[in-house]
Amino acid sequence: MIFSFKIYSYAVILVIGSLFKLQKAKKLYKQQTTEAIRKEIFTTPERVSQKVIKATGTDVQVTGRENIPEGPVLYVANHQGLFDILAFLGHLGKPVGFIAKKEINKLFIIRTWMGLINCVFIDRADRRQSMKAINQGIESLKNGHSLVIFPEGTRSRGNQLNEFKPGSLRLATKANVPIVPVTIDGTYRMLEEGNGRVQGSTIRMTIHDPILPEVYETMKSAELANELQAIVQKALPSAKVEREMVLSTQE
């Protein structure tokens, strides 16, 4: 628990230390938003996330960055643990926001940074607010801001995949942007596996080929959700082991 306390304390110090840059970012945000301004605002959340993950002794391996198309995209990923967000912020290599649960909006300083990178807060218990949040996310994508969604709806706390819910995919289909599936593995070992105790891990992020609007526009929402789930599943260790076992029995 001492190590966990040190990590939490370090993260708090980094967040408080970002206050000066936060004021500068607020001024930039009021200007006409360009890609250059988005990148400059994003620099601080990116670096803070990198430092926190590094402090845990975790190694992050990312493959497939070349698959990310230009312009706004919707990243669709599995959700193993709380460190998924820091992994995306620190190691995707592109400015990105999130469809995040409303509880995060209560965190001092962090909520302001999340607003500046165009995160959308959602209350899944309130259907009307959820619809409003989805519409806000659609407008954000149309305005050039990429977003991440976790269509499982909750953390899996392991490398097993829960069913992808198709409703949130309206973000892409209504905004007419590419969908980029991402498989993330190893984050659950950093917190969830230790029942709240922070520990080091190896995070593997696999960025898959995008699904373009001209492809998914012919698909029903449930069909699209199943396709994305299958793509994400293939890069998880459990899926790899199963494939190897099948191949070995065929030899």
Secondary structure as UniProt FT lines:
FT   HELIX           2..17
FT   HELIX           19..30
FT   HELIX           35..55
FT   TURN            56..57
FT   STRAND          59..63
FT   HELIX           65..67
FT   STRAND          74..77
FT   HELIX           83..91
FT   STRAND          97..101
FT   HELIX           102..106
FT   TURN            108..109
FT   HELIX           110..116
FT   TURN            117..118
FT   STRAND          120..122
FT   TURN            124..125
FT   HELIX           127..142
FT   TURN            143..144
FT   STRAND          147..149
FT   TURN            151..152
FT   HELIX           166..169
FT   HELIX           170..175
FT   STRAND          179..185
FT   HELIX           187..190
FT   TURN            191..196
FT   STRAND          202..207
FT   HELIX           213..216
FT   TURN            217..218
FT   HELIX           221..234
FT   HELIX           237..250
//
